Amino acid sequence: MRLGLLIKDSEYRDALAARLSSFDNDLFVNILNGTNKDSSQSLIVTDILPGEIDPGVLKKISARTVFLKSSDKDVPADLHSVFKYSSVSCLISELSAVYNEWRGCGPGRNHVSKLITVCSETDLYSGISCLQLARQIIYRYGGNILIVPLSYVNDYGSREYSKNNDLQRLLYSIISGRYKRPDIYTYTDSYGISFLHLPPGINPVAYLSEEEIMLILTEFGSQFDAVICDAGTCFRSENLAVIKESDHLICFGNGRREIGLGSIIESEAEGKVMRIRLSGSPEEAAELDRCIQLIYGREK
């Protein structure tokens, strides 16, 4: 996403540019000062009020402009706006929605919700690691968490859903605009962790297209505080797309198997990687706790 900051408050502008650039590697932030050769592909973020802009110009740029407001009276309801002092994640979510609407890319993902992907040297520990991660997040920070399996074997299934076709019904409800509540397509365990209605064994999610997976993650991202994707050792192209979209990537391993993660995922995703050594010792628990603190302490 390309952003052009046209902000009179230079101190706020520079601080915002720094925070946005460090928060997401896929953000390209330019400061618009009249010397920019081409800003036509950028979403404009400005603290200039609509009343200060020529009506003809305002009409031309309104679809790709987000106004920073200090109160509800600053910007008319038919224009895009966001509260100036929202958290970075809230700002990015609002800007992404406007950007994707302007570019015709759909609603985009809710960046208030955290998207975390977990991979492992072996599928034997991937499911256990995801559960430990989710339980520890809920214990420390609360909220609701959904685990979505992406590997070919589903470790979170229930036999009562073996004869159902809930995944296809879920996709149809999202595409048709009839999706309403997550509890229709998910169940929650005693720890407060939610899972899709899927059978154990062969995982139908692993055979979905990239577009279908992104639809599910986008929809549930607006319903859950965090979505954890369990990729295990399945690095098919669709899962690599999820990794690139994820806010964080946690890789579990014991060093016995070199999976070449740095070469599997592209360089722009490398900065998201956190590695935890599987040992079953207190050090492993401490490393997991450190990763969670990094994930949830990033905005502080």
N, C-alpha and C positions, 0 to 999 in steps of 0.2 A: 504494500500500500504506500503510495506517495502522498506526502503531506506538504503543503506550503503554508508556513506560518506568517500571517500578515497581522502583527500584533504591535500596538503602540507602546505598551508597557515592556520596555526592553529587558528589564530584570526578570520579569515573569517569563517572557519569551525565551530567553536563553536557558533558564532553569527547566522550562517545559521541553525544549528541544533536547536537552541532555537526558532527561528522564525518559522521554519517548524513545530515543535512539538506543538507550541501554536496556529498555524493557523488552524489546522485540527485535530480533535480527532482520525480520522481513519488513520493517518500517524504514522508509527513506524520507528524511525530514530536511526540507529546504526552508531557509528564511527568506521571505519575499521582501525585497527592498528596492525594487525598480530596476535592478541590474540583471535579473534573471532572464536568460534568453528564451526559455520555453518552460512555462509552468502550466500549460494547457492540460497535462495529464495528472496534475496534482489536485487533491482535495484541499480547498482553502479553509484554514482555521483562523478566525479573526476576532478581535475585540472591538472592531469598528461596528457601531450600531447600524441597523438597516436604515434608520432615518437619516444617517449621514451619507448614504450612497445614492447616486443618481438613480431614479426609478428604472430607467432603461437598462442601465448596467446591472442593477439588482436582479432584474428579470432574467438576464442572460446567465448570471453566475449562481442563482439561487439553488439550482439542483446540485451543485458541487461545493457549496459553502456551508460551513457550520459556524454559527455565531456563539462566542463565549459570553455567557450572561451572568450577572451577579444577582438578579432577581427575576421573578416570573413576568414582570412588566417590561423587561428590556427588549424582548424579541416577540413578534407576532407568532401565533400558534402555527401558521401555515409555513413557517420557515424552520430550517434545521437549527437546533440550538442545544447546548449542553452547559451545565453549571460550571463556571470557571474553575472552582476549587474542588471538583470531584477527584476521586482517587485516579491514579494512572490507568488502572484496569477498567474503571468505568468510562473514562475518556476514550480509551481505545475501542471499547465495545460500541459506544455511540458513533464514533468516527468510522468504524468498520461497517456498521449497518448503513450509514449514509453513502460511504464509498462504494459498497457492493450494489446498492440500489442505483447509484449513478452509473456505474460501469455495467449494470445488468448481470451481476454475478449471484443474485439471490441475497438472502438476509445475512449470511456470514455467521461466524461463530461468536458466541457470547464469551468475551474475555474476562468477565467477572468470575465465571466458573473456570476452574483450573483443569486443563487437560494434561494428564500424566501418562506416558507410555512406559511400560516395564518390559524389558527383555532379559534373557538369561542364557548362560552357556548350555543349559539343559532344561528341558520342559519339566523335569522331575521336581524342580524347586520353584518354577515360575509362579504357579498358582498359590503356593504357600507364601511366597514373598509378597505377592499382591495383597493377599488377605492380611498379612502382618502390617503392611504399609497402610491399608485402609483403616484397620483397627486402631493403629497408633495415631493417625490423623484425627479420627473421631474422638479418641480419648483426650487428645491435647487441645483440639480446636473445635470439636463438635461439628455440626452440619450433617448433610446427607451426601453419600458417596455411591456411585454406580460403577461396578466393574464390568467391562465389556471384553469378552474373549476374542482374540484375533487369530490365534493359532488354529491348527486343523483339528485339535482335540479339545473339547470343552470340559474343563474341570469344575464348572460351576452349575452343571445342569441338574434337573430334577426329572425323575421318570414320569411324574404326573403330567409333564408337558410333551411327552414323547409322541403322542398322536395329534398334538395341536400344530397349527401352522401360524403361530402367533407372530413370527418374524415377518412373514409376508403381509399379514394383516397390519402390523405396525408400519411397514413401509407404505402400504396403500393409504393408511390413515394420514400419514405425514404428507404424502404427495397430493392427496385429495383435499387437504386442509381440514380433515375431520379429527385430527389428533387432539385429545383433551387432557387426559391425566396419565402420569407415568405409572400409577399403580395398576392400570389395566394390563400393562405389558411387562411388569416387573414384580418381583417379590423381595422381601427384606428379611434378613436373618436376625438372630437375637442380639447381634452386635450393632445393628443399625446399618449394615451394608446391603445394598440392593443389587439385584442381578436380573438379567433378561429372562423371560420365559423361554428357556431352551432345554432340549433334552441333553443328557450326558452322552459322551462319545463324540461322533463326528459333528463338527461345529459348522452350522450353516452360514454363520457370519463370515467364515473364512472363504466363502465362495461368492460373496457379494462384490459388486464393482466398487471402485473408489467413490463414485458419486453417491451410491447407496449408503456406504459406510459414513460418509461425511454428512449425509442427511440425518442419520441416526444420532451422530455425535453432536451436531448442531442443535437438534431438537432437545435432546436430553441435557445439553449444556445449559439450556435455559431453565431446567427443572432441578438440577443437582448442583451442589457447591463444588463438587469435583467429580470428574469422570476418569477412571483409571483403565487404560487399555492394556490387556495382557497379550503382548505379541509373542512371548516365549522365544523360540528360535525361528519363527516364521517371518522371513524378511522378503515376502513377495512385494511387488511394486506398489500394491494398494496399501500395504502396511508401512512402507517407506514414506508414502504420502502422509499418513497419519503421524509418523514420527516427525516429519518436517513441520506439520501443523501444531504439534504438541508444544506446550510451554516448557515441559521438562521430560527428560529421558533418563530412567534409572536402569542400570545394567548390573545384574547379579552374576557373580562368577567366583570360582575358586582357583583360577589360574591354570587348570589342567587342560583347558581347551581354548585355543586362540581363535576367536570368531571374527577378528579383524573389523571391529565395529567402526573404526575411523574411516575405513575404505568402503564399508557397506553404505553408510549414510553420507550424504554430501557435506561439504565443509561448513555450510551455514548452520547445520544442525549440531555440529561438534560441540559448540559452546554450551549446549543444553545438557550434555551427558554428565551424569553422576554415577560413579561406580562403587559397588558395595561387595566386599569379599565374603563369600559364603563360608562360614566356619562353625556356626552354631554356638559361638562364644559370646561373652558380653561385648566384645569389640564389634561384632556384627550388629548387635542391637544399638550400640552407640553410634555406629556409622549411619544406620537407618534414621535414628533420631536427628543426627546432624543434617541429613538430606532434607528431612521434613522441615527443620528450622530454616534451611536455605530457601526452600520453596515458599514457605509462609511468611518468612521475614523479609522477602525481597522488596516489598513496598515500604518498609519501615525506614 
